[in-house]
Amino acid sequence: MRLNEITYTDAVPVEGYGPGYFRIGGEVVEGALLTGPQGTGPWGGFEDAATLLALAGHVDVLFVGTGAEIAHIPRDLRGALEDAGIGVEVMNSPAACRTYNVLLADGRRIALALLPV
C-alpha cells in the first residue's frame, strides 16, 4: 500500500470541533464560521447571506453544517446561492467537516459554513 501526504493549497482543514467551537488550521474559532479559499472568519448564520454570496466565482460547492442535527436552510438563501452559481449541500456540522476535509484534499473549489454543535 502506498501512502501519500496530503497537501492543502488555499484552504485549511477542520482539525476538530466541540461544544461551541471549531479548530481550523491550528486555531480555535468560537461560534459560527465560514472557511474556504479566502480564509476563515465569522459567519452570522442564515441571516448573513452576503458573506456566503461573496464566494461566487471562487467556489463551486458550499457545505453548510447546521449544528448537531441536520436542518433545512431558508429557501430564499438556497435560491440566492444557487442563482449565484454556488452549489449547496446541507448536513449536520460533523458530517460537513468530514466531507469538506475529504474534498479539500482532492483540490476541489469548496467552502464550509458551520453552525456550532
PEBEL-V857348 format. One record per residue. N is the residue number from 1. PSI is psi in whole degrees, -180 to 180 (* if undefined). Layout:
BEGIN
n;psi
N;PSI
N;PSI
END
This chain:
BEGIN
n;psi
1;135
2;131
3;135
4;140
5;137
6;130
7;124
8;132
9;-92
10;-30
11;165
12;151
13;163
14;123
15;-20
16;172
17;161
18;-169
19;106
20;3
21;164
22;149
23;115
24;121
25;37
26;-4
27;141
28;127
29;125
30;144
31;-170
32;145
33;165
34;130
35;149
36;-157
37;-18
38;13
39;-172
40;135
41;177
42;154
43;135
44;14
45;-165
46;-23
47;-13
48;63
49;-33
50;-40
51;-40
52;-39
53;-22
54;-13
55;-14
56;132
57;-15
58;-26
59;156
60;-34
61;137
62;124
63;130
64;117
65;121
66;26
67;-152
68;-30
69;150
70;141
71;159
72;146
73;159
74;137
75;-41
76;-32
77;-47
78;-45
79;-43
80;-41
81;-45
82;-37
83;-29
84;-1
85;18
86;119
87;147
88;127
89;122
90;133
91;175
92;161
93;-41
94;-44
95;-38
96;-40
97;-46
98;-46
99;-44
100;-48
101;-42
102;-48
103;-29
104;-41
105;-26
106;-4
107;21
108;156
109;89
110;164
111;166
112;121
113;126
114;135
115;140
116;156
117;*
END
